[in-house]
Amino acid sequence: MEDRIIYVICVAVIVVFCLMMNRIKKWKEKSALAFFIIGQRAYTGAERKWGYCNALRAGNRKAEKFYVYSALSDFMAEKPMMPFKVKLPDGSKVPLVFVDYYIPKRDWNFISSEQRKFVQRVYDFKDGKDPCSGFFKDAISKLELKKDVTVMFMPCSSQQKYFNRFSRLSKALSYIDGLHPILYSHTYLEERECRHKSRERDKVLSDSNIVLNPNIIGKDVLLVDDVITTGNSIKEHTVELNKYGAKVVGVVCLAKTVRYPSSLNIWWVSHAEK
């Protein structure tokens, strides 16, 4: 008799436990959806991040990319408008600063309208439609350069793209004290494959289609580029500059390509969020 009572009690406990777990699961699903909607309807970046973070914690897997792109600075080691050191092939280190993150178009469905507007301006800059001089001036000011520098622009795949991209910016920077842009710092020999569009980008040498001009000999150089991804192009160009006795003292880029974090990193950061 006692065994039967114990059995009934155990069954009852299991049934109650299962009912509670089922109810908790439904509550969790509802809360995950509610948090996700908060993220979708947020008016500020902080609200967007909070909503998607809690939706992800509550089990909404659809919220992952929305959360990552709303909290990019939490995942990226380098932050916008905050100079960090880059090691060059000769062992020296120079400060590099970028304005904001570059997000590939394939992920535009997951980003905010402000992020989309900035990336579109990056495309406009690359196409020569927008000099983005205000962005570059603000970024250069963050380097707090102590002496006059010669501003040089990273080579492009063709001479036409180079002048379309940098000519208006060069003129705008020429009005700033201490900056001396040189638009004609190299001569184009031919057109090469575009590095950003190549599947084997590391095999495309940034300086393979140009020859440096002697007007850069012995200069202190501030390098300007559109987007930094791995930094290899900048390092390759620095090696060529060093051959002419030119010294790179700083690098300024409009954007830095986002490297999507691992699943473990996403879990760790989202659960460490207060």
C-alpha positions as CSV (number, residue, x, y, z in Angstrom):
1,M,0.0,0.0,0.0
2,E,2.8,2.4,0.9
3,D,4.6,1.6,-2.3
4,R,1.5,2.4,-4.3
5,I,1.1,5.7,-2.5
6,I,4.8,6.6,-3.2
7,Y,4.3,5.6,-6.8
8,V,1.2,7.9,-7.2
9,I,3.0,10.8,-5.5
10,C,6.0,10.4,-7.9
11,V,3.8,10.3,-10.9
12,A,1.9,13.3,-9.7
13,V,5.2,15.2,-9.1
14,I,6.4,14.3,-12.6
15,V,3.2,15.4,-14.2
16,V,3.2,18.7,-12.3
17,F,6.9,19.2,-13.2
18,C,6.2,18.6,-16.9
19,L,3.2,21.0,-16.9
20,M,5.3,23.6,-15.2
21,M,8.1,23.2,-17.7
22,N,5.7,23.4,-20.6
23,R,4.2,26.6,-19.1
24,I,7.7,28.0,-18.6
25,K,8.6,27.2,-22.2
26,K,5.5,29.0,-23.5
27,W,6.3,32.0,-21.3
28,K,9.9,32.0,-22.6
29,E,8.7,31.9,-26.2
30,K,6.3,34.7,-25.6
31,S,8.9,36.8,-23.8
32,A,11.5,36.1,-26.6
33,L,9.0,37.4,-29.2
34,A,8.2,40.4,-27.1
35,F,11.9,41.3,-26.7
36,F,12.4,40.8,-30.4
37,I,9.6,43.2,-31.3
38,I,11.1,45.7,-28.9
39,G,14.3,45.5,-30.8
40,Q,12.5,45.9,-34.1
41,R,10.6,49.0,-32.9
42,A,13.4,50.6,-30.9
43,Y,14.1,54.3,-31.4
44,T,17.7,54.3,-30.1
45,G,20.7,52.0,-30.6
46,A,20.7,51.2,-26.9
47,E,17.0,50.1,-27.0
48,R,17.7,48.0,-30.1
49,K,20.6,46.3,-28.5
50,W,18.7,45.6,-25.3
51,G,15.7,44.1,-27.1
52,Y,17.6,41.8,-29.4
53,C,20.0,40.7,-26.6
54,N,17.2,39.6,-24.4
55,A,15.4,38.0,-27.3
56,L,18.5,35.9,-28.0
57,R,18.9,35.0,-24.3
58,A,15.3,33.9,-24.2
59,G,15.9,31.5,-27.1
60,N,15.0,33.4,-30.2
61,R,17.7,32.3,-32.7
62,K,16.4,34.7,-35.3
63,A,17.6,37.6,-33.1
64,E,21.3,36.6,-33.4
65,K,22.5,38.7,-36.3
66,F,20.2,41.6,-35.3
67,Y,21.9,41.6,-31.9
68,V,25.4,41.2,-33.2
69,Y,25.1,44.2,-35.6
70,S,23.4,46.3,-32.8
71,A,26.4,45.6,-30.5
72,L,29.3,45.6,-32.9
73,S,31.6,47.5,-30.6
74,D,31.2,44.8,-28.0
75,F,32.5,42.1,-30.4
76,M,35.2,44.1,-32.3
77,A,38.6,44.7,-30.8
78,E,39.1,47.9,-32.7
79,K,36.5,50.7,-32.1
80,P,35.4,53.5,-34.4
81,M,37.3,56.8,-34.0
82,M,39.6,55.3,-31.4
83,P,43.2,55.0,-32.7
84,F,45.0,51.7,-32.3
85,K,48.5,50.5,-33.2
86,V,49.2,48.5,-36.3
87,K,52.5,46.7,-36.7
88,L,54.3,47.3,-40.0
89,P,56.7,44.9,-41.7
90,D,59.8,46.8,-40.4
91,G,58.7,46.2,-36.8
92,S,57.5,49.7,-36.1
93,K,54.0,50.5,-35.0
94,V,51.8,53.4,-36.3
95,P,48.4,54.6,-35.1
96,L,45.4,53.8,-37.3
97,V,41.9,55.2,-37.0
98,F,38.7,54.5,-38.9
99,V,35.3,56.2,-38.9
100,D,32.9,53.3,-38.6
101,Y,32.3,49.7,-39.5
102,Y,31.8,48.4,-43.1
103,I,29.0,45.8,-43.2
104,P,28.6,43.7,-46.4
105,K,25.4,44.2,-48.3
106,R,24.4,40.5,-47.8
107,D,23.7,41.5,-44.1
108,W,21.9,44.8,-44.7
109,N,18.6,43.2,-43.5
110,F,20.0,43.0,-40.0
111,I,21.4,46.5,-39.5
112,S,19.9,49.8,-38.5
113,S,19.1,52.6,-41.0
114,E,22.0,54.7,-39.6
115,Q,24.4,51.8,-40.3
116,R,23.0,51.4,-43.8
117,K,23.4,55.1,-44.5
118,F,27.0,55.0,-43.5
119,V,27.9,52.0,-45.6
120,Q,26.1,53.5,-48.5
121,R,28.4,56.6,-48.1
122,V,31.4,54.2,-48.2
123,Y,30.1,52.9,-51.6
124,D,29.6,56.5,-52.8
125,F,33.1,57.4,-51.7
126,K,34.6,54.4,-53.6
127,D,32.6,55.5,-56.7
128,G,33.7,59.1,-56.4
129,K,30.3,60.5,-55.7
130,D,31.0,61.7,-52.1
131,P,34.4,62.8,-50.8
132,C,33.4,62.2,-47.2
133,S,35.8,65.0,-46.3
134,G,34.1,65.7,-43.0
135,F,34.5,62.1,-41.9
136,F,38.2,62.0,-42.8
137,K,38.9,65.4,-41.1
138,D,37.3,64.2,-37.8
139,A,39.3,60.9,-38.0
140,I,42.6,62.7,-38.7
141,S,42.1,64.9,-35.7
142,K,41.9,61.9,-33.5
143,L,45.5,61.0,-34.4
144,E,46.7,64.3,-32.8
145,L,49.6,64.6,-35.2
146,K,52.5,66.7,-33.7
147,K,54.1,67.8,-37.0
148,D,53.3,68.5,-40.7
149,V,52.7,65.4,-42.8
150,T,52.4,64.5,-46.4
151,V,49.0,62.9,-47.1
152,M,49.2,60.0,-49.6
153,F,46.3,57.9,-50.9
154,M,46.4,54.1,-51.3
155,P,46.7,52.9,-54.9
156,C,43.6,51.6,-56.7
157,S,43.1,49.0,-59.4
158,S,43.1,51.7,-62.0
159,Q,44.2,55.4,-62.4
160,Q,40.6,56.4,-63.2
161,K,39.2,54.9,-60.0
162,Y,42.1,56.5,-58.0
163,F,41.3,60.0,-59.2
164,N,37.6,59.6,-58.9
165,R,37.9,58.4,-55.4
166,F,40.6,60.7,-53.9
167,S,40.8,63.9,-56.0
168,R,38.0,65.9,-54.2
169,L,39.2,64.6,-50.8
170,S,42.8,65.7,-51.6
171,K,41.6,69.2,-52.3
172,A,39.5,69.4,-49.1
173,L,42.5,68.2,-47.0
174,S,44.8,70.7,-48.6
175,Y,43.0,73.5,-46.6
176,I,44.0,72.0,-43.3
177,D,47.1,73.3,-41.6
178,G,49.8,70.7,-41.3
179,L,48.4,68.5,-44.1
180,H,50.1,68.4,-47.5
181,P,48.2,66.0,-49.8
182,I,50.1,64.6,-52.8
183,L,47.6,63.2,-55.3
184,Y,50.4,62.4,-57.8
185,S,52.5,60.2,-55.6
186,H,52.7,57.3,-58.0
187,T,52.4,56.5,-61.7
188,Y,50.0,53.8,-63.0
189,L,51.5,51.3,-65.4
190,E,48.4,49.3,-66.1
191,E,45.0,48.2,-64.6
192,R,45.0,45.4,-62.2
193,E,42.3,43.2,-60.7
194,C,40.2,44.8,-58.0
195,R,41.4,43.4,-54.7
196,H,38.1,43.7,-52.9
197,K,36.3,41.7,-55.6
198,S,38.9,39.0,-56.0
199,R,38.3,35.6,-54.5
200,E,42.1,35.3,-53.9
201,R,42.6,38.9,-52.6
202,D,45.9,38.0,-50.8
203,K,47.4,37.1,-54.2
204,V,46.6,40.6,-55.7
205,L,49.5,42.9,-54.8
206,S,48.3,46.5,-54.2
207,D,51.5,48.0,-55.7
208,S,51.8,45.6,-58.7
209,N,50.4,48.2,-61.2
210,I,52.2,51.4,-60.0
211,V,55.6,53.0,-59.6
212,L,56.2,55.5,-56.8
213,N,57.3,59.0,-57.8
214,P,60.4,60.6,-56.4
215,N,58.5,63.5,-54.8
216,I,57.8,61.3,-51.8
217,I,61.4,60.7,-50.9
218,G,62.1,61.3,-47.2
219,K,58.5,62.4,-46.4
220,D,56.6,61.7,-43.2
221,V,53.4,60.1,-44.6
222,L,49.8,59.9,-43.5
223,L,48.2,57.1,-45.5
224,V,44.5,57.4,-46.4
225,D,42.4,54.5,-47.6
226,D,38.7,53.7,-48.0
227,V,38.3,50.3,-46.3
228,I,40.7,48.2,-44.2
229,T,40.0,44.5,-44.0
230,T,43.2,42.5,-43.2
231,G,45.6,45.5,-43.4
232,N,47.8,43.6,-45.9
233,S,47.5,46.3,-48.6
234,I,48.7,49.0,-46.2
235,K,51.6,46.9,-45.1
236,E,52.6,46.1,-48.7
237,H,52.5,49.8,-49.6
238,T,54.5,50.8,-46.6
239,V,57.3,48.4,-47.7
240,E,57.4,50.3,-51.0
241,L,57.4,53.7,-49.3
242,N,60.3,52.7,-47.1
243,K,62.4,52.0,-50.2
244,Y,62.1,55.7,-50.9
245,G,62.9,56.7,-47.4
246,A,59.3,57.7,-46.7
247,K,58.1,57.0,-43.2
248,V,54.4,56.2,-42.5
249,V,53.4,58.0,-39.3
250,G,49.7,57.3,-39.3
251,V,46.8,55.7,-41.3
252,V,43.2,56.9,-41.7
253,C,40.5,54.7,-43.2
254,L,36.8,55.5,-43.8
255,A,35.7,52.1,-42.6
256,K,36.8,48.7,-41.2
257,T,35.3,45.5,-42.4
258,V,33.4,43.6,-39.8
259,R,34.5,40.1,-38.9
260,Y,31.5,38.1,-37.7
261,P,32.1,36.6,-34.2
262,S,32.0,33.0,-33.3
263,S,28.9,31.4,-31.7
264,L,30.8,31.0,-28.4
265,N,31.7,34.7,-28.4
266,I,28.1,35.7,-29.2
267,W,26.8,33.6,-26.3
268,W,29.5,34.9,-23.9
269,V,28.9,38.6,-24.7
270,S,25.1,38.4,-24.8
271,H,25.0,36.6,-21.4
272,A,27.5,39.0,-19.9
273,E,25.3,41.9,-20.9
274,K,23.6,43.6,-17.9
